[in-house]
Amino acid sequence: MHGEYKVPGGKLVVVDLDEDRGVLRNVRVAGDFFLEPDEALLAVNRALEGAPASADAEQLAGRIAASLPLGTIMYGLTAEGVAVAVRRALAQATDWTDYDWQLIHERPQSPALHMALDEVLTAEVAAGRRPPTLRVWEWGAPAVVIGSFQSLSNEVDSRAAQRHGMTVVRRISGGGAMFVEPGNTITYSLSVPASLVSGLSFADSYAYLDDWVLGALDDMGIKAWYQPLNDISTDVGKIAGAAQKRMVGPDGGEGAVLHHVTMSYDIDADKMLEVLRIGREKLSGKGTGSAAKRVDPLRRQTGLPREVVIDRMIESFRAHYGLTPGHITRQESERADGLAASKFTSSEWTSRIP
């Protein structure tokens, strides 16, 4: 069995092993990390040899940490990262490079249609009828997008939203509200087979699926990091938030994961504060005194036009994993149009938690 895991902000860890009657055998850890002294690698392998195959990542990491020689130095590597690679090997997880990725980047769409496209395209990946897909959104209208489980009245000042011509829609994933204006936001979705995140905890899957964009930002001079559970931050503020939805495949098959991210390229903070009901408790929990200070747009940090930022993100993904231009099929488009009309523009869905 073979498992790979790139430690967020670190290096690649590779684990090869056998499973024999419920225990790990012939464990071999490798990668492009740095580790001193040399004997530490042998200690890691020995710690994993004979471990129960049912052990979770935390238990495996504990065995590894306890085995390390005094004074061990790990750079680009963690005991937890090795443990995750072991779990991915046992789960027979796939890797980014195992797939032919497709890019969808089309004309601006209505907020409701974007919600529908996420659901339809991810369902198609789950059914095996569509390859893993990176979809870059273009917004046709300003919007507030609330999480699947948020209270509409608690999150949005409906009169302010109406005054500013903002459509309010509810997405299928959890998480918090998004304030969106065309030209001021960069949003993308990853619709991926569930096997890509096999062996990862829910929290770890966020970091894993966000890692490529951290590299793209780094290439643009932005030192960003994943901040649990679902933020991308820099030393001057949050720049993005992510959310996920898991979908089962037909007849209980492999299924797929929707992972979408909204990044603030520019922001009208005053308007955002009028439209979103951002409570003092939420702000204090983030350690800041105002919502405006919580978000630091990419325009200020990069000095680059929005289109250039998007192009560089796409090129970074293509350079690492390959990416072929694609399109939404006629059948997918028809299904999404129907879903936008029947679900995502309906008050029954939008107000399902008043």
C-alpha positions in Angstrom: 0.0 0.0 0.0 1.2 3.5 -0.9 0.2 6.8 0.6 1.4 10.4 0.0 0.7 13.5 2.0 2.1 17.0 1.6 2.4 18.6 5.0 0.7 22.0 4.7 3.4 24.5 4.5 6.0 21.7 4.5 7.2 18.8 2.4 6.0 15.6 0.9 5.8 12.5 3.0 5.6 9.1 1.3 4.7 5.8 3.1 4.8 2.3 1.7 3.6 -0.6 3.8 1.9 -3.9 4.0 -1.1 -4.9 6.1 -0.9 -8.4 7.6 -3.7 -9.6 9.8 -4.6 -6.2 11.1 -1.1 -4.8 11.8 1.4 -2.7 9.8 4.4 -4.5 8.3 7.4 -3.5 6.1 6.8 0.2 6.8 9.0 2.5 4.8 8.8 6.3 5.2 10.4 8.6 2.6 10.1 12.1 1.2 11.8 15.4 0.5 11.7 16.5 4.1 14.7 17.2 6.3 15.4 15.1 9.4 18.3 14.9 11.8 19.8 12.6 13.0 19.7 9.9 10.3 18.7 7.3 12.9 15.4 9.2 13.5 14.0 7.8 10.2 14.8 4.2 11.4 13.1 5.0 14.7 9.9 6.2 12.8 9.8 3.0 10.7 10.3 0.9 13.9 7.5 2.8 15.7 5.1 2.0 13.0 6.1 -1.6 12.5 3.5 -3.8 14.1 1.1 -0.9 14.9 -2.6 -1.8 14.6 -4.0 -0.9 11.2 -7.1 0.4 13.0 -5.1 3.0 14.9 -6.1 6.6 14.0 -3.8 9.4 13.0 -3.5 10.7 16.5 -2.5 7.3 17.9 0.1 6.7 15.2 1.5 10.2 15.7 1.9 9.4 19.4 3.9 6.3 18.6 6.1 8.2 16.3 6.8 11.1 18.7 7.6 8.8 21.5 10.2 6.9 19.3 12.2 9.9 18.2 15.8 10.2 19.6 16.5 13.1 21.9 17.3 16.3 20.0 15.6 15.2 16.7 15.1 18.0 14.3 12.2 17.8 11.8 11.9 20.4 9.0 9.0 20.2 6.6 7.9 17.1 8.5 5.7 16.3 11.5 4.8 13.1 13.3 1.2 14.0 12.4 2.1 14.3 8.7 3.6 10.8 8.7 0.6 9.4 10.5 -1.8 10.9 7.9 0.3 9.4 5.1 -0.1 6.0 6.8 -3.8 6.5 7.0 -4.0 7.5 3.3 -2.0 4.4 2.4 -4.4 2.2 4.3 -7.4 4.0 2.7 -5.8 3.6 -0.8 -6.1 7.3 -1.3 -5.5 8.9 -4.7 -3.2 11.8 -5.4 -3.7 15.1 -7.3 -1.5 13.9 -10.2 -3.6 10.7 -10.7 -6.3 12.7 -12.5 -6.9 14.7 -15.7 -8.1 17.9 -14.2 -10.6 20.1 -16.1 -10.9 23.9 -15.9 -14.2 25.7 -16.2 -14.0 29.5 -16.4 -17.0 30.9 -18.2 -19.1 34.1 -18.5 -20.6 35.7 -15.4 -23.5 33.8 -13.9 -26.3 34.7 -11.4 -25.7 33.9 -7.8 -28.4 31.2 -7.8 -26.9 29.6 -10.9 -23.5 29.4 -9.2 -25.1 27.6 -6.3 -26.8 25.2 -8.7 -23.6 24.6 -10.7 -21.7 23.6 -7.6 -24.3 21.0 -6.8 -24.6 19.6 -10.3 -20.9 19.4 -11.2 -20.0 17.8 -7.9 -22.8 15.3 -8.3 -21.4 14.5 -11.8 -17.9 13.9 -10.3 -19.5 11.6 -7.7 -21.2 9.6 -10.4 -18.0 9.3 -12.5 -19.4 11.2 -15.4 -17.1 14.2 -15.0 -13.4 14.5 -14.3 -12.2 16.4 -11.2 -12.9 20.0 -11.9 -11.5 23.4 -10.9 -14.3 26.0 -11.6 -13.4 29.7 -11.4 -16.5 31.8 -10.9 -17.5 35.1 -12.5 -20.3 36.9 -10.7 -23.2 38.4 -12.7 -24.6 40.4 -9.7 -23.7 41.4 -6.1 -24.8 38.9 -3.5 -24.8 37.7 0.0 -24.2 33.9 0.2 -25.1 32.3 3.5 -24.1 28.9 4.8 -26.5 26.0 4.7 -27.1 26.1 8.4 -27.2 29.8 9.1 -30.2 31.8 10.2 -31.1 34.2 7.4 -32.3 37.0 9.8 -29.4 36.6 12.1 -26.8 37.0 9.3 -28.3 39.5 6.8 -30.0 42.9 7.1 -32.5 42.3 4.4 -33.4 45.9 4.0 -29.8 46.9 3.6 -29.2 44.1 1.1 -32.2 45.2 -0.9 -31.1 48.9 -0.8 -27.7 47.9 -2.3 -29.3 45.6 -4.9 -27.8 42.4 -3.4 -29.3 39.0 -4.0 -29.4 36.7 -1.0 -28.8 33.0 -1.7 -28.1 30.0 0.5 -25.4 27.5 -0.6 -25.3 23.7 0.1 -22.2 23.8 2.3 -21.8 25.0 5.8 -19.8 27.9 7.1 -20.3 31.6 7.3 -21.7 34.4 5.1 -19.9 35.7 2.0 -20.2 39.3 0.9 -19.7 39.4 -2.9 -19.5 42.2 -5.5 -18.5 41.5 -9.1 -14.9 42.5 -9.7 -14.1 42.5 -6.0 -14.1 38.8 -5.3 -12.3 35.7 -6.5 -14.3 32.5 -6.0 -13.4 29.0 -7.1 -14.7 25.5 -6.6 -13.0 22.2 -6.5 -15.2 19.2 -7.3 -13.0 16.1 -6.5 -13.4 12.4 -6.0 -13.7 11.5 -2.3 -10.6 9.2 -2.7 -8.5 12.4 -3.0 -9.1 13.1 0.7 -9.3 9.5 1.9 -7.4 9.0 5.2 -7.7 12.7 6.1 -9.8 14.1 8.9 -12.4 16.6 8.0 -10.2 19.4 9.2 -7.1 18.1 7.5 -9.0 17.9 4.2 -9.4 21.7 4.3 -5.6 22.3 4.6 -4.9 19.7 2.0 -7.3 21.1 -0.6 -6.1 24.7 0.1 -2.4 24.0 -0.2 -2.1 24.6 -3.9 -3.5 28.1 -3.6 -1.1 28.9 -0.8 1.7 28.1 -3.2 0.2 30.3 -5.9 -0.1 33.2 -3.4 3.5 32.7 -2.4 4.6 33.1 -6.0 2.8 36.5 -6.0 4.7 37.5 -2.9 2.0 36.8 -0.3 3.0 34.7 2.7 -0.3 33.0 3.5 -1.3 30.0 5.7 -4.2 27.8 6.4 -5.9 28.8 9.7 -8.3 26.1 11.1 -11.0 25.5 10.4 -11.6 27.2 7.1 -9.6 30.4 6.7 -6.6 31.5 4.6 -4.8 34.3 6.4 -1.7 36.5 6.3 0.0 38.5 8.9 -2.2 41.5 8.0 -5.6 39.8 7.9 -7.8 37.1 6.5 -8.0 36.9 2.7 -10.2 33.9 2.1 -12.7 31.5 3.6 -13.5 27.9 2.5 -16.5 25.6 2.8 -17.1 21.9 1.9 -20.0 19.6 1.1 -19.7 15.8 0.8 -21.8 13.9 -1.7 -22.3 10.2 -2.0 -22.1 8.4 -5.3 -24.9 6.5 -7.0 -25.7 3.3 -5.1 -23.4 4.4 -2.3 -20.4 4.6 -4.5 -17.2 6.5 -3.9 -18.7 10.0 -3.9 -17.2 13.4 -4.2 -16.2 16.5 -2.2 -17.1 20.1 -3.1 -14.5 22.5 -1.7 -15.2 26.2 -2.6 -13.2 29.3 -1.6 -14.1 33.0 -1.7 -11.1 35.4 -1.7 -11.4 39.1 -1.1 -9.7 40.9 -4.0 -11.2 44.3 -3.0 -13.9 45.1 -0.5 -16.3 47.9 0.4 -16.1 47.4 4.1 -18.7 50.0 5.0 -21.3 48.4 2.7 -20.4 44.9 4.0 -21.0 46.1 7.6 -24.4 47.5 6.6 -25.5 44.3 4.9 -24.0 41.6 7.2 -25.0 41.3 10.8 -21.6 40.5 12.3 -21.9 40.2 16.0 -19.5 41.4 18.6 -19.0 37.9 19.9 -17.8 36.6 16.5 -15.4 39.5 16.1 -14.0 39.1 19.6 -13.5 35.4 18.9 -11.2 36.4 16.0 -9.2 38.7 18.3 -10.1 41.9 16.3 -12.2 44.9 17.0 -13.9 45.4 13.6 -15.0 43.3 10.7 -13.1 45.7 8.3 -9.8 44.8 10.0 -10.5 41.0 9.7 -10.3 41.0 5.9 -7.3 42.3 3.9 -8.0 42.3 0.2 -5.6 40.8 -2.4 -5.6 44.0 -4.4 -3.7 45.8 -1.6 -1.4 42.9 -0.9 -0.5 42.1 -4.6 -0.9 45.3 -6.4 -2.0 43.2 -9.4 -5.3 43.4 -11.4 -7.9 40.8 -10.5 -7.6 39.1 -13.8 -3.8 38.7 -13.4 -4.3 37.2 -9.9 -6.7 34.6 -11.3 -4.5 33.8 -14.3 -1.5 33.2 -12.0 -3.6 31.0 -9.7 -4.7 28.9 -12.7 -1.2 28.6 -14.1 0.1 27.5 -10.7 -2.5 24.7 -10.6 -1.7 23.7 -14.1 2.1 23.6 -13.5 1.6 21.3 -10.5 -1.2 19.0 -11.6 -2.1 19.6 -15.2 -5.3 21.4 -16.3 -7.3 21.1 -19.5 -9.8 23.8 -20.6 -13.3 22.4 -20.4 -16.9 23.5 -20.5 -20.3 22.8 -18.8 -22.2 20.3 -20.9 -25.7 20.9 -22.2 -27.1 18.4 -19.8 -25.3 19.9 -16.9 -26.4 23.4 -17.9 -30.1 22.3 -18.2 -30.0 20.6 -14.8 -28.4 23.6 -13.2 -30.9 26.0 -14.7 -33.7 23.9 -13.4 -32.2 23.7 -9.9 -31.5 27.4 -9.8 -35.2 28.0 -10.5 -36.7 25.3 -8.3 -34.4 25.5 -5.3 -31.9 28.3 -5.1 -34.2 31.2 -5.9 -37.0 29.8 -3.8 -37.9 31.3 -0.4 -38.4 27.8 0.9 -34.7 27.1 0.5 -33.3 30.5 1.2 -35.5 31.0 4.4 -35.4 27.4 5.5 -33.7 28.7 8.7 -35.5 32.0 9.1 
